[in-house]
Amino acid sequence: MRSELETEDLIESLARCADPVRSLPPPWRRTVDWLAIALPAVAVVAVVETPRDDLAERLADIRFLTEQAAAPASAVTAAAAAFALVIPGQDRRFAFLPLVPVAVWLGSLWQDGFVTWLKGGDAFRLSNDWVCFPGIGVAGAIPALIMVMMLRRGVPLAPRATMLLGAFAAAALGSVGLRLFHAQDAGLMVLVWQFGSVMLLSALACWGGRRILHW
């Protein structure tokens, strides 16, 4: 009898002393909160770096607009998937959300290169464009930092997959910002140097996922 009373007293004591636990908002709500900081940060970098001279002309190009729409769509869905993975009980299939917008993004880049090639252009001519990697890194730095801070408030049951998605979201937004001030539109160049930089940054974050999201 004494043992049972002690157990009940212990439970009551823990209940009185424990801090209240607030559940995290739904993934889409957290994505909106993230975008509220990430988008202005990317815009500031684009303005500081000076928008490209032909930006108005490019914004009238349907292929450019398609690419610029698919990239943030990929970022939004990847962010929502990352936030879902740190909430126990959420459907793990959230991780596949970015597949459709990423496929559209890749398809638009390939189509751009192929159409330019049919017109006799140098769409498949590849040269060095090292500014892409640091440019995306700088433009996506604040979104990445906010992403990590928000993810660490959850339960990272799959830290590597979570960091892969979170870093991809930040880098994809950084790529959008880069296109606003870096005048490089050749299909293969954008695919290799810009989309490739996004994937490389995501892979590096995935590799360090267990250290960044330790729990």
N, C-alpha and C positions, 0 to 999 in steps of 0.2 A: 504494500500500500504506500509506504514511504517513497519507494522508487518511482511509483506512478505520479505521486504528487510533485516530486522534484522535476520530473519530465514536463509536467503541465506548467509548473512555475517557470521553467526554462523557456518554454515556447512563448508564454505570455511576456516574459522579459524581453526576448528577442523581438517580438512583435511591437512592443512599446518603443524600443530603442532603435529599431531599423528605420533608415531613411526611406521616405516614400519613393517608389519607382515609377517613373513616367515612361510610358511606352513611346517609341519613336513614331513620328508621323508617317503616313504612307509614302512609298517610294516616289510617287509623282509629286507629292507636296514638297518633299525634300529636294527634288529635282528643280522645281520652280524656285525654291529658296536659293539653291546653288547658282542658277542662271541669273538671279537678281544681282549677284556679285560678279559672276564670271563674265557676262556679256559686257558690262561697262568697263571692266578691266581690259578686255581685249580691244574694245573700241578706243580706249585711251592710248594703248600701245600703237594702234594703227594711225592715230592722229599725230602722236609724237614722232613716229617714223616718217611722216608725210605721205598722204595718200598718193597713189600712182597718178600720173598725168592723164591717162586714158581711162580712168575709173568710170566716168559717165558713159563713155562709149561701151565699155565692157558690160556695164549693167543693163545695156539694151540688147546684149547677146544672150539668146535663149540657152545656149549650151553653158555659158559661164554661170547664168542664173541657176541652171539645174545643178551644176557642181556645187555652187555656193548654198543651195538649199539642201542638197543631200548630205553635205558635211555636217552642218549643225543638227540635222535630223539624226545622223549617226551619233553625234555627241549627246543629244538629249536621251535617246534610247539606251545608250551605253551607261549614262549616269543613272538612269532609273533602274537599270539592271544591277549596277553596283550597289545602289542603296537597298535594293531588294535582298541582295545576298547577305547583308549584315543584320537582317531581321529574321530571327528564328521563326520557322513556320511558313514563311513566304514560299511561293511556288518557285522551285529552282529553274523552271523553264523561262523565267524572266531573263536569264543569261543569254537567251537566243534572240531577244528583242532587236538588237542592232543589225541582224543579218540582212534584212530587207533594205534599209537605207544604205548600208555599206555596199550592198550589191548594186544599187542604183548609182552610188558614187563611183564605184569602180567602172561600171558600164558606161557612164557618161565620159569618163576619162579615155577609155578605149575608143569609144565612138568618135570623140573629138580628134584623137590621133588618126583614126582610120579615114575620116572625112577629109582631113587635111592632106593625107597621103594621096587620096584619090584626086585631089585638086592639084597634085604635083608639088606639094610643100614638103618640108623636112620634118614631118611629125615624128618620125622614128629616129631622128638624129639625136644622139645623147651626148651631152657635154657636161662639164663640171658646174655644179651650182651649190656650193657648200654653204651659202647663206641660209638655205632652207632649214637645216637642222637647228642652228642657234636661233633663227628667227621664230620658228614654231615654239622652241623652248622658252624664249622670252615672252611671247604672246600668251602662251599657255601656263606660265609660271603661277600667277595668282589663282586661276581656276584649279590648278593641280594642288596648290597648298590648301585652298578651301575644301577641296574634295577629300584630301587626307584627313583634315580635321573633322569633317562630318562623318566619314567612314569609321573613324576611331571611336565614335560615340556608340556604335552598334556592336554586334557580336560577329567578328570576322571568322566564321566557320570555314570559309574557303578563301584564305587571304590572298593567294596568288591569283585566282580567277577574279576576285574582287578588285585587286590592284590593276590587273590587266584592263578591266572594263573602265575603272575610274581614270586611269592614265590615258586610255584611248579617248575618253570623253573630253578631257582637258586638252590633249594634243590636237584633236579634231577641231575644237574651237580655235586653238592657236593657228591651225592651218587656214581657217577662214580669215582670221586677221591678217595672216601673211599675204594672202591673195589680194588684200586691199591696198598693200603698199609695195609689194614686190611684183614687178611686171614680168612674169614668166607664165605663159599660157600654153606652151606646146604640150600636147597630150602625154607623150612618153616622159617628158621632163617632169611634169607635175606628178605623174604616177610614181616615178622612181624616187625623185628627190623630196617631194612634199608628202605624198601618201606613204612612201617608204620611211620618211622620218617619223611620221605618226606611229607606224608599226614598230619601229626601232625603240622609240621612247616607251611604248606600251610594253614591249618585251622586257626592257630593262626594269620597269616597275614591277612586272610580273615576277621577275627573278628575285627582286628584293621584297616581295610581298610579305613574307613571314616576318621580316625584321621591321617593316614599316607598320604593319597591322598586327603587332604581337599582342596576344591576349592571354 
